[in-house]
Amino acid sequence: MKQIEKLMDYRESVRVVDATLRDGGLVNDFFFTDEFVKALYATNIKAGVDYMEFGYRASREMFDVNEFGKWKFSTDDDIYSIVGDNDTDLKIAIMADVGRCDYKEDIHNASESPVDLVRVATYLHQIPSAIQMIEDAKNKGYEVSCNIMAISTAQEIDIKAALEMICKSPVDVLYIVDSYGSIYPEALARLVTVYSEAADKYGKKLGIHAHNNQALAFANTIEAVGDGVDYLDATYFGMGRGAGNCQIEPLLGLLRNPKYSVYPTLKFNQDFMVPLKDSGVVWGYDLQYLVTGLLNQHPRTAIEFTKNKRTDYAKYYTDMLGMD
């Protein structure tokens, strides 16, 4: 159980990362208006958020630029058009997926870019390639995190081996990623212990990226920060793939740090997120996502269920039980 003083006071090392454009972009194929993105940027500054993730730096060879909004690719020029010289305390991040980006050509030297943090996303079987990307980004002058995805499907012995390999790289932050929203707080606490052993040994920071399939994203983030995890991903109105993510509004309220302000987030939600939902963009906790969370499965079938506007939850559950 957490010691109450760990949640009543604030820890200076904690950093809040807004992932709305990136994880939220998976819901609407990254078709956000410039007005939306500029307002989100301004809101993050007013709210005291530490990092704003501007989307993916995806390969234009692999992905059709006509099928996605520009934040699927988040070029330096597009980011500059929003932030200018970014003479603020807010840092800029992008995500680069192993095998889905041309990082050697598309991620330029940090001195020529508005980006501060490159977030390398990888599966366990891609760790050697992830390390190459980490080294490339670090050599170019960036802060670098490594987000190991779908960790709930992995064996602990494999996790430990992967952490040992990554921690020997120049990575700054290791992320625990509950891709399927299937991890419970007590299991999350055990994962933090495993990650902390490697992180402490090599002087790395830890982060958490939680999905809300079982309505536990906020609870798991609280669990993590109480156990010493510093980098906390969240999104406005919980916007993100499928069931969405940890909501940024209650997180800022929880953290107690005087630099964080909840009011700007409420104003942004009122002016932009509610109209976005009203326009037909769908995300958030629902029973089909609960099913995939309970069964520790990727939510792709639940996303299809949602697109088809199905409500036969019981049949969906029994169908999923029969899947290998």
N, C-alpha and C positions, 0 to 999 in steps of 0.2 A: 504494500500500500504506500502511496506517495506521502511524504512528509508535507504537512500543510504549508510550511514556510516556503517550500519550493514553488508553490503555486500562488502564494499571496504576495511575494516579492517579485522583482524582475531580474533577469540575468542579462547583463550587458552584451554577452556574446551571441544572444539569439538574433537570428535574421529571418524575416518574413519574405517569402518569394511569391509574387503574384504570377500565377500560371494561367490566367484567364484566356489570353490570346492563343496560347499554345494548346493546352488541353481543351479549352472551350472551342477552339477552332476545329477540333475533331467532330464537333456537333454540326457545324454549318459550313464545312469545307473552307474555313478561314475567310469567309466573305464578310468581313467587318468593314464598315465605312470608316473613312479617315476621321470623321467627326467622333465616332465611337472611340477610336484608338487614342486620339488626342485628349478626349475627356478622361479616358482611363489612365493615361499617363499623368495628367494633371491631378487626378484623384489620388493616385498612389503617392505623389509628392506631398499633397495635403495630409494624407493619412499617415505619413511617416513610414510607408512600406520600404523595405531595403533593396529589393530587386524586382524588376519587371521583366518577365520573359516575353519576348516579342515573337514567338513562334518557332518554327523549325527552319533550319538551313538545309532544305531538302534538295536533292539532285534534280536539275531541270532536264536531265537526260532520262531519268526514270519516271518522272511525274509530269503530266501535261499541264503546262501553265494556264491553259484555257479552262481546265476543270477545277481549279482551286483559286482562292483568293491569294493575295501577295504574301500573306503571313505564313503560308506553307513554305515559302522560300526566304522570307525576311532578309532581303539584301541590305547591305550597309546603307545604300542610298535611300531605301524605303524607310529605314529606321531614322536616318538623319532628317528626313522630311517631317518626322514627328517630333523629334527631341532636339534638333539643332545641335548645339554644342553640349547640351545636357549639363549645364552649369548648376547642378543640384546634387543632393546627397543620394538620390536614387540611382542605383546601378542597373545596367542593361544586360540581359541574358538572352541566349538563344539555345535551342536544343539541336543536337546533331545525332541522328540515329546511325549506329553501325550498319554499314551496307546500304544505306539509303541517302548518302550525301557524298559529294565530291569535295571532301574537306581540304585536300591539298591545294585545290584551285579556288574554292569558294569561301574559305575562311582565311581572310587576309591578316597581315600583321596587326596586332592590337593598336599600334600607334597610328594606323590608318583607318580604324574602325570605331564606331560608337559603342561597340560591345565590350563589356567587362568580363563576363562569365560565359564560358562554353560548357554546356551540360551534355555530356556524352551518355547516350542511352544504349544499353546493351543487354543481351541475354547471356546466360552463363556460358553457352557454347561459343560465344563470340569474344571472349575475354582477350585473347591475344590481339585481335583487331582493335578492340577498345583501347588497349594500352598504347598502340601505335597512334591512335587519334588523340589520346591524352597527352602523349609526348609532343605531338605536332602542335597542339593548341598551347601547351605550356611554353614551348620554344618560341611561339609567336607572341608571347607576352600576356596570355590570358589567365585569369583564375579558371580552374577546371573542376567540375564535379563529375562523378560517375554514378549514373542511375541504373542499378541492376534490376531489371524488370522481372515480373512473374516469380518473385522470390518464394511465394507460398507453395510452388510446385517442386521446389528443389530440396535435395537432401542436405542436412546440416554439414556433412563432411565435404560436399561439393562447394557449399557456401564458404566454408572456412578456407578451402584451397583457393577459391577465386579471390577472396579478400586479401589473402597473403600476396597473391600476384599483383593485384591492383595497388595495394599499399606500398609496394616497392617502386611504383611509378611516381611521377611528380604530382599526382592528383591532390587536390586540396580537400575535397568533401566527398564522402561516401554516402549514397542515398539508399535507404530502405524503401522499396517501392512495393506497395500492396496493389498490384495491377488488377487483381480480380476482386478486390474488396472482400476477401475471405478470411482475413486475419482478425482474431479477437485480441482485445487489449492484453490479456495475460500472455498470449503467444507473442505479441509484439514486444512485450517486456523481455522475453527470453531472446528474441532476435536482437534487440538492442544490446544485450549482454554479449552475444556472439560478435556483433559488429564492433562493439567498444573494445574488446580484447585486441582486435587488429588495429583499430584506429589509435588507441592509446600507445600501442607498441611503436607505431610509425609517425605519431604526431599529426593525425588527420582529424578533421571535423566530421560530424555525422549529420545527415538530413533525413527527412521523412516525406514521402509522397503517398497520400492515402486516398483510396477510392471508396465510394459511399454505398456500395451494393447492399450492405447489411446495416446501413445507417450508422456506421461506426467510424467514419472518417475523422470527425472532430474528436471523438473519444480516443481514437488511436493516436492522434496528434498530441492530445493532452498527455497521454501515457508516455509518449516519446520525449516531450519536452521536460516532463518531470524526471525522466531518467538521464537527462543530460544531452539530448539531441538538440542541436542549435539551429539548423536550417529547416524551416517549416514551409512547405508548399501549401498554398491555398488559392481559391478563386472566388470571384465575386458571385454571389448568389449560388455558390457551389457549382458553377458551370464547368462541365467537363464531359468526357466521353461517357455515354451511358448514364449511370447513376450519378456521375459527377464526383466532385472532390470535397475536401475539407472547406467549409465556408470561411471566408476571410473575416467576415464581420464579427462573429463570436470569438474568433481567434485573437483579433486585436484587443477585444475587451478582456479576454482572459489574461493576456500577457502583462498587464499592469504597467508597462513601460510608459512614462509620460510622453514619450515622443510619438506614440501611436494615438490616432484619433479615429473613433468609429463614425462620427457624424458624416465625414465626406463619403464614406462607403455607402451609407444609407441614401444620401443624395444621389449618388451615381446609380444605385440600384433603382431608385424611383424614376430617374430620368432616362435610363438606358436599358437596364436589365429587364425590368418589367415590360416595357414596350417590345423588347426582343422576344420575350416569351409569348407575348400577345400576338406577335407576328407569325407564330407557328413553329419557332425553333424549340425543340423538345430536349430536355435533359432532366435528371434528378431521380431520386429514389422512387422505385416502383417495384411491384411484386416480381416481375420477370427478372429484374436485376438481383433481387433477393435470392431467387432460385440459383442463378449462376454463382453468386457469392457463397451460398450454402454448399454448393457442389464443387467449389474451387475450380471453376471453368471460365474461360475467356467469355466476355459478354457479347460476342458477335451475334449469337443466336437471339439474345434478348434485344439487341439493337434492331435486328430484323423483325422481331415480334412487335416492337414499338412502331417501326415504320409502317407495318401492315395494320396498325391500329387494332390489334387483337386484344381480347380481354379474357380469353379462355385459359386463365392462369393454372388451373388444376391440370388440364390436359398437357399444357406446356411442361409442367413439373414432371408428370409421369413419362412424357416423351424424353425429357432430359435424363431421367433415371436410367433409361434404356440405352443411352449413348456411352460408348467406350471412352 
